[in-house]
Amino acid sequence: MKPSPFVSRLTTAAILAAGLLTGAALAAPQVGQPAPTFSATTADGNTLDLQSLRGRTVVLEWTNHDCPFVRKHYRTGNMQATQLAATSQGAVWLQIISSAPGTQGHVDGATALRLNSERRADRISHVVLDPDGKVGRLYGAQVTPHMYVIDAAGTLVYMGGIDSIPSANDGDLANATNYVRATLTALQAGQPVPNPVTRAYGCTVKYGS
């Protein structure tokens, strides 16, 4: 299969050494190839099939509400603003929780919805519960937040960090490049994605054994 025209070059961002998963411990899908499909339960008790979203851009956000990196992006409103930018363009935003039972970040559906309500994250389309880690491992999600963008044709066009500065400090946002927003802007304009693969940063996803 030909690489996606949206894949122009490979770049990486620096990653914090402490508390991050830096090795290739989990297999990852390929940018420019069809995004792995899955069916999973959502926080409101429904079943979501990724294939049903074909024809629309889809953003995947791995999250853990207790992770300081996730807290930064929600505390400052950066994640909510990115969600708004995506859904305003017609994209579907899927927040995915892969923390195993008994680990940091694991919540039930009602709690996940309450947390998003408290954070005013009202542009999230669906919250996917993945306590067995099947979806996370399918995508090779390593940290929270780990971000992926799938185009309307079902091709994975971006995977990596939300932005270019691997930090939990609020003040670094002003100087960071938001890779997700840049990807969405490129897709909307029919242009190549400028940074299709970057190094994700954050807290390790708390998979079960």
C-alpha positions in Angstrom: 0.0 0.0 0.0 1.3 3.5 -0.9 2.1 5.7 2.1 -0.5 8.4 2.8 0.1 11.7 1.1 -0.3 13.3 4.5 2.9 11.7 5.7 5.7 14.0 4.8 8.5 13.4 7.2 9.4 11.8 10.6 10.3 14.0 13.5 10.8 13.4 17.2 10.5 15.6 20.2 12.5 15.3 23.4 11.1 13.1 26.1 11.5 13.4 29.9 13.7 10.6 31.2 12.0 10.1 34.6 8.7 8.3 34.8 8.2 7.8 31.0 8.2 4.7 28.9 10.9 5.5 26.3 11.5 2.0 24.8 9.6 0.3 22.1 7.9 -2.0 24.6 4.6 -2.0 22.8 4.2 -2.5 19.1 2.7 0.5 17.3 0.6 0.9 14.2 2.1 2.5 11.1 1.4 6.0 10.1 0.2 6.0 6.5 -1.5 2.6 6.9 -5.1 1.8 7.9 -5.7 2.5 11.6 -6.4 -0.6 13.6 -10.1 -1.1 14.1 -11.7 -2.0 17.4 -15.1 -2.3 19.2 -15.3 -1.2 22.8 -17.6 -0.2 25.6 -18.1 3.5 26.2 -18.6 5.2 29.6 -22.3 5.5 29.0 -22.7 1.7 28.5 -22.9 1.7 24.7 -20.7 -0.2 22.2 -18.5 1.9 19.8 -17.2 0.4 16.6 -14.4 2.5 15.1 -15.4 1.5 11.6 -18.7 3.2 12.1 -16.9 6.5 12.1 -15.4 6.1 8.7 -15.9 9.3 6.7 -14.9 11.5 9.6 -11.6 12.5 11.1 -11.1 10.7 14.5 -8.8 11.8 17.3 -7.8 9.3 20.0 -6.6 10.6 23.4 -5.2 8.2 26.0 -5.8 9.6 29.4 -5.3 9.1 33.2 -6.9 11.8 35.3 -4.2 11.5 38.0 -1.2 11.9 35.7 0.4 15.3 36.2 0.9 15.7 32.5 -2.8 15.1 31.8 -3.7 17.4 34.7 -1.6 20.2 33.1 -3.4 20.0 29.8 -6.8 19.9 31.5 -6.0 22.4 34.2 -4.9 25.0 31.7 -7.8 24.3 29.3 -5.3 23.3 26.6 -6.9 19.9 26.1 -10.4 21.3 26.1 -9.4 23.9 23.5 -7.9 21.2 21.3 -11.0 19.1 21.6 -13.1 22.2 20.6 -10.9 22.9 17.6 -11.2 19.3 16.5 -14.9 18.8 16.9 -15.6 22.3 15.4 -14.1 20.9 12.2 -16.4 17.9 12.4 -13.9 15.4 13.9 -14.9 12.8 16.5 -12.9 12.9 19.7 -12.4 9.6 21.6 -10.9 9.7 25.1 -9.6 6.2 26.0 -8.9 5.0 29.5 -6.6 1.9 29.5 -5.7 1.8 33.2 -6.3 -1.6 34.6 -8.4 -2.1 37.7 -6.5 -1.2 40.9 -4.1 1.1 39.1 -3.8 4.8 38.8 -6.4 6.3 36.5 -8.8 3.4 36.5 -12.4 4.6 36.8 -15.8 3.3 36.0 -18.0 5.0 33.4 -19.9 7.2 35.7 -16.8 8.5 37.3 -15.2 9.2 33.9 -18.2 11.2 32.8 -18.2 13.1 36.1 -14.5 14.0 35.8 -15.0 15.4 32.3 -18.0 17.4 33.4 -16.0 18.9 36.3 -13.2 19.8 33.8 -15.7 21.2 31.4 -14.5 18.8 28.7 -17.8 18.8 27.0 -16.5 18.4 23.4 -15.4 14.8 24.0 -17.5 12.6 21.6 -17.1 9.3 23.5 -15.2 8.0 26.5 -13.9 4.5 25.7 -13.3 2.2 28.7 -10.4 -0.2 28.0 -9.6 -1.8 31.4 -8.1 -4.9 29.8 -5.8 -2.8 27.7 -6.8 -4.4 24.4 -7.3 -1.1 22.5 -4.2 0.5 24.1 -2.0 -2.4 23.1 -3.5 -2.5 19.6 -2.3 1.1 19.2 0.9 0.8 21.1 -0.2 3.6 23.5 2.6 4.2 25.9 1.8 7.2 27.9 -0.9 9.6 28.9 -1.6 11.7 27.0 -0.8 9.7 23.9 -2.5 11.1 20.8 -3.5 9.7 17.4 -5.3 11.2 14.4 -7.1 9.1 11.8 -8.3 10.7 8.6 -11.7 10.3 7.0 -10.4 7.4 4.8 -9.4 5.5 8.0 -5.7 6.1 7.6 -3.6 6.8 10.6 -2.0 10.2 9.9 -0.5 11.2 13.2 0.7 9.6 16.4 2.7 11.0 19.3 2.6 13.8 21.8 0.0 16.5 22.1 2.8 19.1 21.7 6.4 19.8 21.3 7.5 20.5 24.9 7.6 17.4 27.2 6.8 19.1 30.5 4.2 19.2 33.3 4.7 23.0 33.7 1.8 25.2 32.7 4.1 28.0 31.5 5.6 25.9 28.7 2.4 25.8 26.8 2.9 29.3 25.4 6.0 28.1 23.5 4.9 24.7 22.5 3.7 23.6 19.0 0.4 21.7 19.4 0.9 18.8 17.0 -2.7 17.7 17.1 -4.1 21.1 16.0 -1.4 21.3 13.4 -2.4 17.9 12.0 -6.1 18.9 11.9 -5.3 22.2 10.2 -3.3 20.3 7.5 -6.0 17.8 6.9 -8.6 20.5 6.6 -6.4 22.3 4.0 -5.6 19.1 2.1 -1.9 19.6 3.0 0.7 17.2 4.2 0.8 16.6 8.0 4.0 18.5 9.1 5.0 16.2 11.9 3.2 12.8 11.4 5.2 11.0 14.1 6.5 12.5 17.3 7.6 11.1 20.7 4.8 11.1 23.1 5.5 12.2 26.7 3.6 11.7 30.0 2.9 9.0 32.5 3.2 5.3 31.5 -0.2 3.7 30.7 -1.1 1.5 33.6 -1.7 -1.8 31.8 -2.6 -5.0 33.7 -0.3 -8.0 33.7 
